[in-house]
Amino acid sequence: LFVDGNLAATINEGGNNTGYHQTNPTIGAWNNGNSGPNRYFNGMLDEVRVWNIVLPQSQIQAQMNETLTGSEPGLIGYWNFDSGTANDGSPSGNNGTLVGGATILPHMR
């Protein structure tokens, strides 16, 4: 996981995860399973990109302020919120729904 172009966390999944599909993946929220309430990220996200290939940190940093076309090789999720929606700009078409009081603010660049 990279945040602002810097490595923030890693996890060793091992094996082949190409067949993994989560039914309602979330960005900025998690829950404690059946025993606890949902919890939400208390902050701001400008853009989220998900790749199914490994990108070197230098490439992430070089491209992090560039707007993507959505057709980049390996891109499987791209939410930039520029349209005022949580629509996925990648070919995957995983459009999102804002929950937990989330709002989209006007672009500040």
N, C-alpha and C positions, 0 to 999 in steps of 0.2 A: 504494500500500500504506500503510495506516494502522496504527500500533501504539500502543495506549493512547490513541487519538483524535488522534494527531499524525502528520503526513505523514512517512513513513520512506523511500519510494522511488517513483519513477515510471518509466514506459517508454512510448515512443511506438510503438504497434503500427501505426497507420495502417490505412486500408482498413476493410473490413467483416469483423469476426471472429465474426459470429453463427453461422457454420457450423463453427467450431472445436470439435473434441471430442478430448480426450486419453484414451487407453485406461486407464490406471490413474493418475489424478492423485494426487499425494502432498502431504501437509501435514507440514512439518518434516523432510523428507528430500530428497535429491537425489543424482544420481550423475554420474560423469565420462564418461558414455557407455559404450561397450564396453571402454574401456581402464582403467577404475578402479573401485574398490569404491563401494558406496553410502555416503553420509555422512548423519549424523543430527544434527538440532538438539539441542544440549545445553542444555536449559532447560525451562521450563514454559509451556504454553498453557492459558488458561482457556476460551477460546471462539474459534471461527473463523466468520466470516460472509462469504459471497461474494454479490455483487450483479451483475446484468447492466445496471444503470443507474448513472449518476453521482450520488453523494450529496455534498452540500456538507459540508465539515469540520464546520461548526456542527451539522448534523443528526447526524453520526456521534458527535460529542462529547455531544450531548444524549441520545442513545439508547444509548450504549455500556454503561451499567450496567443497562439494562432487559432483561428476558427477553422474547424475541420469541415470537409465536404460531406462526411458521413460514409464515404466509400473507401476509406483507407483500409489496406489489407490488415486483417486481424481485429478490426474494430467491431465489437458486438454490442456495445451500448454507448450512447452519447446523448446526454441530457445537458443542454446549455441554458435552458429556460428563457432564451431570448424571445421566443414567440409568446411569452406569457403563459405557457403551458408546461407540463412535464412530459411532453412528447419526446420519443426516442428518435434522434436524427440518424441512427444507424440503420442498416438494412434489416436488423432484427425486429424492428417495430414494436418494442416493448414500452408502449406508452404508459406513463405513470399517472397516479391519482394523488393529489395533495391531501394529507390527513393530519390529524393532531394539531390543527391550527396553523399549518404551513401556508405561507403566502409567497407570491413571486413579486419582488420589488422591481421598479424600473432599473434598467441597466445603468450602471454607474461609471462605466469606462470613459 
